[in-house]
């Protein structure tokens, strides 16, 4: 979250301010207060509060009017009239690009509500939808949506209590985009920024053009931070072809040792216009410190000759090293507070493109297997083997092998069965006591968007871990890998009879931090009975079901607003497997012996041959 701002001649800054304030007309803070809060060398005045700029559908009483959300007092609050459709609106005084909104809820919070923006106070566009609110402090980042307007409002849909909606503060962040200029200026300020993979929503590319950076180039604020990969970039749309003479990069401690400044006319084809010299790279490479001692740097890059282009980016080539501790070193991602592009040209009309929408239409089946053949149909499925197609993961105990003992069709169903034999299974990845089955459609059927479902019967017992899921087809690309590829867990069960789970994994929401839900079967159902598990995957989100009952809904808009990059816009493939033990079961059953997550009672059951997952059919339907 930006904690400071920069104002160009026509640029507003933090609107409704970090101390919960809204504003109508820009009014500087008193000089003493300003000096305490801002680096005045690089930031003009913040804006004073104007409670009169806030209106609402109604209030519980005169003491809880709408102006309380912008009075700078975190103990006062607006409390609405007792109606589900109550609303509160902030007038920002001018049209800005909104980068984020923070709502600080009192106990009477919104269960369902939307955040909307308008240029005229009449025509509204929704940019954030909350369908399962829990109160507290909620920050909705707008990246990568285009959210510009003068007015921002919270419109209630459903209250969480019998009271109204109650907010301590309503904070809006953003600024006016730099306009076209015939004189040399920073053309990037508050313009759309882009990048590939970033750590989470609070470190998106949008932060590199918001005008904010800490004076010590060390604090964790207002910055883009990539994932841990050397081949990462961040750039800005100047809005129109521009003549660029220099670039300023304000780095956090995780700066690039080597990088390229590139320009483009179309955001696809890039021309390198600057790179550090060999001696500069060597000096930067030699600056190795512990993370606690390291600070950032300010690079002023004067281009050898002025360049022309609409888009400008920093492409990372080599990351800085840190003692971890000395003499060992480690590398993280790239972290950039601010990206300034100096020159002439540009346009304030630069905008993020609209997010893709569900095209509509009817579904048709594009993949189906009911496992009625005499064996696995290898035109549809790939058998995955430990040490060949994959290495051991998650601390699981089994080796996946290609054997009819573990993968077969039987009575019109696919059977994945686990076997036990102490030290009997040799693989390129080591020796294993257990074998099991894993198949997928990778290279056979990789697809984007659709309804994916399977009818399954699962084993129940501590540490048995059957799963029906999907992985991004680029997971083996070292410039992507996991979780950048995306993972969609349609169904996972870790041996409990009464529940399964679904989840999404991606950058900023992976492993234990995934976006997931548990579901308990309706009407006393159990995992070892037949159930149908599914997901509907569209450009706008994911809807998970069990027996056609919705158990989890995750929209792209909410995911990117609060968690991280949406990485479900490209091919995935279907996976079915039966694992034994490992991180997920152990996190619940706390078993450490004789195997992690797998107690002796479960080992005995595997040895007796009774542990198997059965799949009646798998179907993929797509809109054509």
C-alpha positions as CSV (number, residue, x, y, z in Angstrom):
1,X,0.0,0.0,0.0
2,X,1.5,3.4,-0.9
3,X,2.4,5.4,2.1
4,X,3.6,8.4,0.2
5,X,2.8,10.1,-3.1
6,X,4.3,12.3,-5.8
7,X,2.4,15.1,-7.6
8,X,3.3,16.4,-11.0
9,X,1.9,19.8,-12.1
10,X,-1.5,18.2,-12.9
11,X,-1.3,15.1,-10.7
12,X,-3.5,14.3,-7.7
13,X,-2.1,11.8,-5.3
14,X,-3.3,9.8,-2.3
15,X,-7.0,10.3,-2.4
16,X,-8.9,9.8,0.8
17,X,-5.4,9.4,2.4
18,X,-3.5,7.0,4.5
19,X,-4.9,8.8,7.6
20,X,-8.5,8.0,6.6
21,X,-9.4,11.1,4.6
22,X,-11.3,11.9,1.5
23,X,-10.9,15.0,-0.5
24,X,-12.7,17.3,-2.8
25,X,-10.3,20.1,-3.7
26,X,-6.6,19.7,-3.2
27,X,-5.5,21.5,0.0
28,X,-1.9,21.2,1.3
29,X,-1.3,19.9,4.8
30,X,0.4,22.3,7.2
31,X,4.1,22.3,6.6
32,X,5.1,20.7,9.9
33,X,2.7,17.8,9.5
34,X,3.8,17.5,5.8
35,X,7.5,17.3,6.8
36,X,6.8,14.5,9.2
37,X,4.9,12.4,6.7
38,X,6.5,12.9,3.3
39,X,9.8,13.3,1.6
40,X,9.3,16.8,0.3
41,X,12.1,16.5,-2.3
42,X,10.0,14.1,-4.3
43,X,6.4,14.5,-3.1
44,X,4.2,17.5,-3.2
45,X,1.5,18.1,-0.6
46,X,-1.0,15.4,0.4
47,X,-4.6,16.4,0.6
48,X,-6.5,17.5,3.6
49,X,-9.7,15.7,4.7
50,X,-13.0,16.9,3.4
51,X,-15.8,15.0,5.2
52,X,-18.3,17.0,3.2
53,X,-17.2,15.1,0.1
54,X,-18.7,11.9,1.4
55,X,-22.4,11.1,1.0
56,X,-24.5,8.1,1.8
57,X,-28.0,6.6,1.3
58,X,-28.7,7.3,5.0
59,X,-27.3,7.1,8.5
60,X,-28.4,5.4,11.7
61,X,-28.3,8.8,13.4
62,X,-26.7,12.3,13.2
63,X,-23.6,11.2,15.1
64,X,-22.8,8.4,12.6
65,X,-23.0,10.4,9.4
66,X,-20.9,9.6,6.2
67,X,-18.3,12.2,6.9
68,X,-16.9,10.1,9.7
69,X,-15.1,7.9,7.3
70,X,-13.0,10.8,6.2
71,X,-12.4,12.8,9.4
72,X,-9.0,11.4,10.2
73,X,-10.3,9.8,13.4
74,X,-10.1,6.0,13.4
75,X,-12.6,5.8,16.3
76,X,-15.5,7.5,14.6
77,X,-17.7,5.7,12.1
78,X,-20.5,5.9,9.6
79,X,-23.4,3.6,10.3
80,X,-25.9,3.2,7.6
81,X,-29.7,3.0,7.7
82,X,-30.8,-0.6,8.3
83,X,-31.1,-1.7,4.7
84,X,-29.2,-4.2,2.6
85,X,-29.0,-1.8,-0.4
86,X,-27.4,1.1,1.6
87,X,-24.4,2.8,0.1
88,X,-21.7,5.4,0.8
89,X,-19.9,7.5,-1.9
90,X,-16.6,9.5,-1.9
91,X,-16.2,12.5,-4.3
92,X,-12.5,12.6,-5.3
93,X,-12.8,16.1,-6.8
94,X,-11.4,15.1,-10.2
95,X,-11.1,12.1,-12.4
96,X,-8.1,9.9,-11.3
97,X,-6.8,6.4,-11.9
98,X,-7.8,4.5,-8.7
99,X,-5.1,2.0,-7.6
100,X,-6.8,0.6,-4.5
101,X,-9.5,1.1,-1.9
102,X,-9.4,0.1,1.8
103,X,-12.5,-0.3,3.9
104,X,-12.1,-0.5,7.7
105,X,-15.2,-2.2,9.0
106,X,-16.8,-2.0,12.4
107,X,-18.5,-5.1,13.7
108,X,-21.6,-4.4,11.5
109,X,-19.8,-5.3,8.2
110,X,-20.9,-6.2,4.7
111,X,-21.4,-9.9,3.9
112,X,-22.0,-9.0,0.2
113,X,-21.2,-5.7,-1.4
114,X,-19.5,-4.1,-4.5
115,X,-17.1,-1.3,-5.0
116,X,-18.0,0.9,-8.0
117,X,-16.4,3.9,-9.8
118,X,-18.1,6.6,-11.8
119,X,-16.9,9.7,-13.8
120,X,-20.2,11.5,-13.4
121,X,-21.9,10.1,-10.3
122,X,-24.6,8.5,-12.3
123,X,-23.1,5.8,-14.4
124,X,-21.3,3.2,-12.3
125,X,-18.9,0.4,-13.1
126,X,-18.2,-2.4,-10.6
127,X,-14.5,-3.2,-10.0
128,X,-14.7,-5.4,-6.9
129,X,-17.3,-7.8,-5.8
130,X,-17.4,-9.3,-2.3
131,X,-19.6,-12.3,-1.9
132,X,-18.4,-13.7,1.4
133,X,-17.1,-10.8,3.6
134,X,-15.8,-11.3,7.0
135,X,-15.2,-7.7,8.1
136,X,-12.0,-6.3,9.4
137,X,-9.8,-4.2,7.1
138,X,-10.2,-5.1,3.4
139,X,-8.0,-3.7,0.7
140,X,-9.1,-4.2,-2.9
141,X,-6.3,-3.5,-5.5
142,X,-7.5,-2.6,-9.0
143,X,-4.6,-4.0,-11.0
144,X,-5.0,-5.1,-13.8
145,X,-8.4,-3.4,-14.3
146,X,-8.9,0.0,-15.7
147,X,-10.6,2.0,-12.9
148,X,-10.8,5.7,-13.5
149,X,-13.4,8.1,-12.1
150,X,-14.2,11.0,-9.8
151,X,-16.6,9.0,-7.5
152,X,-16.1,5.7,-5.7
153,X,-18.8,4.0,-3.7
154,X,-19.4,1.0,-1.6
155,X,-22.9,-0.4,-2.4
156,X,-24.2,-3.0,0.0
157,X,-26.0,-6.1,-1.2
158,X,-26.3,-8.1,2.0
159,X,-25.5,-7.1,5.7
160,X,-23.7,-9.6,7.9
161,X,-25.9,-8.5,10.9
162,X,-29.3,-7.1,11.6
163,X,-27.8,-3.7,11.9
164,X,-26.7,-1.5,9.0
165,X,-23.2,-1.2,7.4
166,X,-20.6,0.4,9.6
167,X,-17.3,1.8,8.4
168,X,-14.5,3.5,10.4
169,X,-12.8,4.7,7.2
170,X,-13.1,4.6,3.5
171,X,-9.7,5.1,1.9
172,X,-9.1,5.6,-1.8
173,X,-5.6,5.6,-3.4
174,X,-4.6,6.8,-6.9
175,X,-3.7,9.8,-8.9
176,X,-4.1,11.7,-12.2
177,X,-2.2,10.2,-15.1
178,X,0.6,12.3,-16.6
179,X,-0.8,14.1,-19.7
180,X,0.8,14.5,-23.1
181,X,3.7,16.9,-22.8
182,X,5.8,19.0,-25.2
183,X,8.3,19.7,-22.4
184,X,10.5,17.1,-20.7
185,X,8.5,15.4,-17.9
186,X,7.9,12.0,-16.2
187,X,5.5,10.5,-18.7
188,X,5.0,7.3,-16.7
189,X,3.3,8.8,-13.6
190,X,0.0,7.0,-12.7
191,X,0.1,5.3,-16.1
192,X,-0.8,1.6,-16.7
193,X,2.1,-0.7,-15.7
194,X,2.6,-4.3,-16.8
195,X,4.7,-7.2,-15.9
196,X,4.9,-11.0,-15.9
197,X,5.0,-12.7,-12.5
198,X,4.8,-10.8,-9.2
199,X,4.7,-12.0,-5.6
200,X,1.1,-10.9,-4.6
201,X,-1.5,-8.2,-5.1
202,X,0.3,-5.8,-2.7
203,X,3.4,-5.9,-5.0
204,X,1.9,-5.7,-8.4
205,X,3.4,-3.8,-11.4
206,X,0.9,-0.9,-10.7
207,X,3.1,0.3,-7.8
208,X,6.0,1.3,-10.0
209,X,4.1,4.3,-11.5
210,X,2.2,5.5,-8.4
211,X,4.8,8.2,-7.4
212,X,5.7,6.6,-4.1
213,X,9.1,5.4,-2.7
214,X,10.7,5.6,0.7
215,X,13.6,8.0,1.2
216,X,15.8,5.3,2.6
217,X,15.1,2.9,-0.3
218,X,14.6,0.1,2.3
219,X,11.1,0.2,3.6
220,X,8.5,-2.4,2.5
221,X,6.1,0.0,0.7
222,X,4.8,0.9,-2.7
223,X,6.8,-1.5,-4.7
224,X,6.7,-4.1,-7.5
225,X,8.3,-7.4,-6.5
226,X,8.7,-10.2,-9.0
227,X,8.8,-13.9,-8.2
228,X,12.2,-15.6,-7.7
229,X,13.2,-15.8,-11.3
230,X,15.9,-13.9,-13.2
231,X,13.9,-13.5,-16.4
232,X,11.3,-11.0,-15.2
233,X,10.2,-7.6,-16.5
234,X,8.0,-4.6,-15.6
235,X,7.0,-1.8,-17.9
236,X,4.7,1.1,-18.5
237,X,2.3,2.3,-21.2
238,X,3.0,6.0,-22.0
239,X,-0.3,6.2,-23.9
240,X,1.2,7.4,-27.2
241,X,4.5,7.4,-29.1
242,X,7.1,9.3,-27.1
243,X,10.6,10.5,-27.3
244,X,12.5,9.2,-24.3
245,X,15.9,10.5,-23.1
246,X,16.3,9.0,-19.6
247,X,14.8,6.6,-17.1
248,X,15.0,6.7,-13.3
249,X,14.8,3.4,-11.4
250,X,14.3,3.5,-7.6
251,X,15.2,0.0,-6.4
252,X,14.6,-1.7,-3.2
253,X,17.5,-3.8,-1.9
254,X,16.6,-6.7,-4.3
255,X,17.8,-4.8,-7.4
256,X,19.0,-6.1,-10.8
257,X,22.7,-6.6,-11.1
258,X,22.2,-6.7,-14.9
259,X,19.2,-5.5,-16.9
260,X,18.0,-4.0,-20.1
261,X,15.9,-0.9,-20.8
262,X,13.7,-1.7,-23.8
263,X,11.1,0.2,-25.8
264,X,8.2,-1.1,-28.0
265,X,5.5,0.2,-30.2
266,X,3.0,-2.6,-29.5
267,X,4.0,-4.1,-26.1
268,X,5.2,-7.3,-27.9
269,X,8.3,-6.5,-30.0
270,X,11.0,-4.9,-28.0
271,X,14.2,-2.9,-28.8
272,X,17.0,-2.7,-26.3
273,X,18.1,1.0,-25.8
274,X,20.3,0.6,-22.7
275,X,22.3,-2.0,-20.7
276,X,24.8,-1.5,-17.9
277,X,28.5,-1.7,-18.8
278,X,30.5,-4.8,-17.8
279,X,32.3,-2.8,-15.1
280,X,29.0,-1.5,-13.7
281,X,27.6,-5.1,-13.6
282,X,30.8,-6.3,-11.9
283,X,30.5,-3.6,-9.2
284,X,26.9,-4.3,-8.6
285,X,27.6,-8.1,-8.4
286,X,30.2,-7.5,-5.8
287,X,27.8,-5.6,-3.5
288,X,26.7,-8.6,-1.4
289,X,25.2,-8.0,2.0
290,X,22.8,-9.7,4.4
291,X,19.2,-8.8,3.7
292,X,19.0,-6.8,7.0
293,X,22.0,-4.7,6.0
294,X,21.2,-4.2,2.3
295,X,19.5,-1.1,0.9
296,X,18.3,-0.1,-2.5
297,X,19.8,2.1,-5.1
298,X,18.7,4.9,-7.5
299,X,19.7,4.4,-11.1
300,X,19.5,7.4,-13.4
301,X,19.8,6.0,-16.9
302,X,20.7,8.4,-19.6
303,X,20.1,6.8,-22.9
304,X,23.0,7.0,-25.4
305,X,20.6,8.5,-27.9
306,X,16.9,9.4,-27.4
307,X,14.5,6.5,-28.2
308,X,11.0,6.5,-29.5
309,X,8.2,4.2,-28.4
310,X,4.9,3.9,-26.5
311,X,6.0,1.2,-24.1
312,X,9.1,1.1,-21.9
313,X,10.2,-1.8,-19.7
314,X,13.0,-3.0,-17.5
315,X,13.9,-6.6,-18.3
316,X,15.9,-8.3,-15.5
317,X,18.9,-10.4,-16.5
318,X,20.7,-11.1,-13.2
319,X,19.5,-10.7,-9.6
320,X,21.4,-9.4,-6.7
321,X,22.9,-11.9,-4.3
322,X,22.6,-11.7,-0.5
323,X,24.5,-13.4,2.3
324,X,22.3,-16.1,3.7
325,X,24.3,-16.2,6.0
326,X,27.9,-15.6,4.9
327,X,29.7,-17.1,3.1
328,X,26.6,-18.7,1.5
329,X,24.4,-16.5,-0.7
330,X,20.9,-16.5,-2.0
331,X,18.9,-14.7,-4.6
332,X,15.3,-13.4,-4.5
333,X,13.2,-11.6,-7.0
334,X,13.5,-8.1,-8.4
335,X,12.0,-5.3,-6.3
336,X,11.4,-1.8,-7.8
337,X,9.7,1.1,-6.0
338,X,9.4,3.5,-8.9
339,X,9.9,3.6,-12.7
340,X,10.1,7.1,-14.1
341,X,10.3,7.7,-17.9
342,X,11.5,11.1,-18.9
343,X,10.9,12.7,-22.3
344,X,8.1,14.3,-24.4
345,X,4.9,12.9,-25.9
346,X,2.7,10.5,-24.1
347,X,-1.0,10.7,-23.4
348,X,-3.2,10.5,-20.3
349,X,-5.6,8.3,-22.2
350,X,-3.5,5.2,-21.7
351,X,-5.7,2.5,-20.2
352,X,-5.6,-1.1,-19.2
353,X,-7.4,-3.4,-21.6
354,X,-10.7,-4.9,-20.6
355,X,-10.5,-8.2,-18.9
356,X,-11.8,-11.2,-20.9
357,X,-15.4,-12.2,-20.5
358,X,-17.2,-15.5,-20.8
359,X,-18.2,-15.7,-24.5
360,X,-21.5,-17.4,-23.7
361,X,-22.8,-20.3,-25.8
362,X,-23.6,-23.9,-25.1
363,X,-21.2,-26.6,-23.9
364,X,-20.3,-29.7,-25.9
365,X,-18.2,-32.6,-24.8
366,X,-14.6,-32.5,-26.1
367,X,-13.1,-35.2,-23.9
368,X,-14.7,-38.3,-22.3
369,X,-13.5,-41.6,-20.9
370,X,-15.7,-44.1,-19.1
371,X,-13.0,-46.7,-18.8
372,X,-15.0,-49.5,-20.3
373,X,-12.0,-50.8,-22.4
374,X,-9.8,-53.7,-21.5
375,X,-7.1,-51.3,-20.2
376,X,-6.1,-47.7,-19.9
377,X,-6.6,-45.8,-23.2
378,X,-3.1,-44.4,-23.8
379,X,-4.3,-42.2,-26.7
380,X,-6.1,-40.2,-24.0
381,X,-3.9,-40.6,-20.9
382,X,-0.2,-40.5,-20.1
383,X,1.1,-42.7,-17.3
384,X,3.4,-40.7,-15.0
385,X,6.4,-42.4,-13.4
386,X,8.5,-41.2,-10.4
387,X,12.0,-40.3,-11.5
388,X,11.0,-40.1,-15.2
389,X,8.1,-37.8,-15.8
390,X,8.3,-36.3,-12.3
391,X,10.3,-36.3,-9.2
392,X,9.0,-36.9,-5.6
393,X,7.0,-34.1,-4.2
394,X,5.3,-33.0,-1.0
395,X,7.0,-35.5,1.2
396,X,4.8,-38.3,-0.2
397,X,5.9,-41.9,0.4
398,X,4.9,-43.6,-2.9
399,X,6.6,-44.1,-6.2
400,X,4.3,-43.8,-9.2
401,X,4.9,-46.7,-11.6
402,X,3.5,-48.0,-14.8
403,X,1.9,-51.3,-13.7
404,X,-1.5,-53.0,-13.9
405,X,-1.1,-53.6,-10.2
406,X,-1.5,-49.8,-9.8
407,X,-3.4,-48.6,-12.9
408,X,-6.1,-50.7,-14.5
409,X,-9.7,-50.8,-15.7
410,X,-12.0,-53.0,-13.8
411,X,-15.9,-53.4,-13.9
412,X,-16.2,-50.3,-16.1
413,X,-14.0,-48.1,-13.9
414,X,-10.4,-46.9,-13.6
415,X,-8.7,-48.3,-10.5
416,X,-5.7,-46.5,-9.0
417,X,-4.3,-48.9,-6.3
418,X,-1.5,-48.6,-3.8
419,X,0.9,-51.5,-3.0
420,X,3.5,-52.0,-0.2
421,X,6.8,-53.9,-0.3
422,X,9.6,-52.7,1.9
423,X,12.5,-51.5,-0.2
424,X,11.3,-53.2,-3.3
425,X,10.8,-50.4,-5.8
426,X,13.9,-48.9,-7.4
427,X,13.5,-45.7,-9.4
428,X,15.8,-43.1,-10.8
429,X,14.7,-40.9,-7.9
430,X,15.5,-43.5,-5.2
431,X,14.1,-46.6,-3.4
432,X,10.5,-46.7,-2.2
433,X,8.4,-48.9,0.0
434,X,5.1,-48.1,-1.8
435,X,3.9,-47.9,-5.3
436,X,0.8,-46.2,-6.7
437,X,-0.8,-44.8,-9.9
438,X,-0.9,-41.4,-11.5
439,X,-2.2,-40.5,-15.0
440,X,-2.7,-37.2,-16.8
441,X,-3.8,-35.9,-20.2
442,X,-0.6,-33.8,-20.8
443,X,0.4,-33.9,-24.5
444,X,-2.8,-35.8,-25.2
445,X,-5.5,-33.2,-24.3
446,X,-4.5,-29.8,-23.0
447,X,-7.2,-27.1,-23.0
448,X,-8.3,-23.7,-21.9
449,X,-11.7,-23.2,-20.2
450,X,-14.5,-25.6,-19.8
451,X,-16.5,-27.8,-17.4
452,X,-14.4,-30.6,-16.0
453,X,-16.0,-33.4,-14.0
454,X,-15.4,-36.9,-12.8
455,X,-17.4,-39.5,-10.8
456,X,-15.3,-41.1,-8.1
457,X,-15.2,-43.3,-5.1
458,X,-12.4,-42.7,-2.6
459,X,-10.5,-44.7,0.1
460,X,-11.0,-43.5,3.6
461,X,-8.1,-43.7,6.1
462,X,-5.4,-41.5,7.6
463,X,-2.9,-40.4,4.9
464,X,-4.6,-41.7,1.8
465,X,-4.5,-38.8,-0.6
466,X,-6.5,-39.2,-3.8
467,X,-6.8,-36.2,-6.0
468,X,-8.6,-35.0,-9.2
469,X,-6.9,-31.8,-10.4
470,X,-5.3,-29.8,-13.2
471,X,-1.9,-28.2,-13.8
472,X,-0.9,-25.4,-16.2
473,X,0.8,-27.0,-19.3
474,X,3.8,-24.7,-18.9
475,X,4.7,-26.0,-15.5
476,X,7.9,-27.6,-16.9
477,X,9.1,-24.3,-18.4
478,X,11.8,-23.1,-16.0
479,X,10.8,-19.5,-16.7
480,X,7.3,-20.3,-15.4
481,X,7.3,-23.5,-13.1
482,X,5.0,-23.9,-10.1
483,X,3.0,-22.0,-8.9
484,X,3.3,-19.6,-11.9
485,X,1.8,-22.3,-14.0
486,X,-1.4,-22.4,-11.9
487,X,-2.9,-25.4,-10.2
488,X,-6.6,-26.2,-10.0
489,X,-7.5,-28.8,-7.3
490,X,-11.0,-30.0,-8.2
491,X,-11.1,-32.6,-5.4
492,X,-8.6,-33.6,-2.8
493,X,-9.2,-36.0,0.1
494,X,-6.7,-36.9,2.8
495,X,-8.5,-39.9,4.3
496,X,-11.4,-38.2,6.1
497,X,-14.8,-39.8,5.3
498,X,-17.0,-36.7,5.6
499,X,-15.1,-34.0,3.7
500,X,-13.0,-33.1,0.6
501,X,-11.4,-29.8,-0.4
502,X,-11.0,-27.7,-3.6
503,X,-8.4,-25.0,-4.1
504,X,-6.5,-22.7,-6.5
505,X,-2.7,-22.3,-6.3
506,X,-0.8,-19.5,-8.1
507,X,1.8,-16.7,-7.3
508,X,0.7,-15.2,-4.0
509,X,-1.7,-17.9,-3.1
510,X,0.1,-21.3,-3.1
511,X,0.7,-24.2,-0.7
512,X,-0.9,-23.5,2.7
513,X,-1.9,-20.1,1.4
514,X,-4.0,-21.4,-1.4
515,X,-7.5,-20.1,-2.1
516,X,-9.6,-23.1,-1.1
517,X,-12.7,-24.4,0.7
518,X,-13.7,-27.6,2.4
519,X,-17.0,-29.2,1.7
520,X,-18.9,-31.6,3.8
521,X,-21.2,-34.0,1.9
522,X,-24.9,-33.4,1.9
523,X,-27.3,-35.7,3.7
524,X,-24.6,-37.6,5.6
525,X,-22.7,-38.7,2.5
526,X,-19.2,-40.2,2.6
527,X,-16.1,-40.1,0.5
528,X,-16.1,-43.9,0.0
529,X,-19.4,-43.6,-1.9
530,X,-19.8,-42.5,-5.5
531,X,-19.9,-38.7,-6.0
532,X,-19.4,-36.3,-8.9
533,X,-16.7,-33.6,-8.5
534,X,-16.4,-30.7,-10.9
535,X,-15.3,-27.2,-11.8
536,X,-16.6,-24.7,-14.3
537,X,-13.6,-22.7,-15.5
538,X,-14.2,-19.5,-17.4
539,X,-12.2,-16.3,-18.2
540,X,-14.0,-14.7,-15.3
541,X,-13.5,-17.3,-12.5
542,X,-13.9,-20.9,-11.2
543,X,-16.9,-22.5,-9.7
544,X,-16.4,-25.9,-7.9
545,X,-19.2,-28.4,-7.3
546,X,-19.8,-31.7,-5.6
547,X,-22.9,-33.6,-6.9
548,X,-23.8,-30.3,-8.8
549,X,-23.9,-28.4,-5.5
550,X,-21.6,-25.3,-5.5
551,X,-18.9,-25.5,-2.9
552,X,-16.5,-22.8,-3.9
553,X,-16.7,-19.8,-6.2
554,X,-13.6,-17.7,-7.0
555,X,-13.8,-14.8,-9.4
556,X,-10.8,-13.5,-11.3
557,X,-11.5,-10.0,-10.2
558,X,-11.5,-10.8,-6.5
559,X,-8.5,-13.1,-6.8
560,X,-6.4,-10.4,-8.4
561,X,-7.7,-7.6,-6.2
562,X,-6.7,-9.4,-3.0
563,X,-4.3,-12.2,-3.6
564,X,-2.2,-12.2,-6.8
565,X,-1.9,-12.8,-10.5
566,X,-4.6,-14.8,-12.3
567,X,-2.7,-17.6,-14.1
568,X,-5.6,-19.5,-15.4
569,X,-5.8,-18.0,-18.9
570,X,-3.9,-20.7,-20.7
571,X,-3.9,-24.5,-21.2
572,X,-4.1,-26.9,-18.3
573,X,-4.3,-30.7,-18.3
574,X,-6.2,-33.2,-16.1
575,X,-4.6,-35.4,-13.5
576,X,-5.8,-38.3,-11.4
577,X,-3.6,-39.8,-8.7
578,X,-3.5,-41.7,-5.4
579,X,-0.7,-40.5,-3.1
580,X,0.2,-41.8,0.4
581,X,1.2,-39.5,3.2
582,X,3.0,-36.2,2.7
583,X,2.5,-32.6,3.7
584,X,-1.3,-32.2,3.4
585,X,-2.3,-35.3,5.3
586,X,0.4,-34.7,8.0
587,X,-0.8,-31.2,8.5
588,X,-4.1,-32.7,9.7
589,X,-3.3,-36.1,11.3
590,X,0.1,-35.0,12.8
591,X,1.6,-38.4,12.1
592,X,5.4,-38.5,11.7
593,X,6.0,-42.3,12.0
594,X,6.4,-44.8,10.4
595,X,5.9,-42.4,7.5
596,X,5.1,-38.7,7.3
597,X,1.3,-38.4,7.4
598,X,0.8,-42.2,7.2
599,X,0.3,-44.2,10.4
600,X,1.0,-47.9,10.8
601,X,-2.7,-48.7,10.6
602,X,-2.8,-47.2,7.1
603,X,0.4,-49.0,6.1
604,X,-1.2,-52.3,7.2
605,X,-4.2,-51.6,5.0
606,X,-2.0,-50.9,2.0
607,X,-0.1,-54.1,2.6
608,X,-3.4,-56.0,2.7
609,X,-4.3,-54.6,-0.7
610,X,-7.5,-52.8,0.1
611,X,-6.6,-49.2,-0.7
612,X,-7.8,-47.9,-4.1
613,X,-9.5,-44.9,-5.8
614,X,-12.1,-45.7,-8.4
615,X,-13.1,-43.4,-11.2
616,X,-16.3,-44.2,-13.2
617,X,-15.8,-41.5,-15.9
618,X,-14.0,-38.2,-16.7
619,X,-15.6,-35.5,-18.9
620,X,-14.5,-32.1,-20.3
621,X,-17.1,-29.9,-21.9
622,X,-16.2,-26.7,-23.7
623,X,-18.0,-23.8,-25.5
624,X,-17.5,-23.9,-29.2
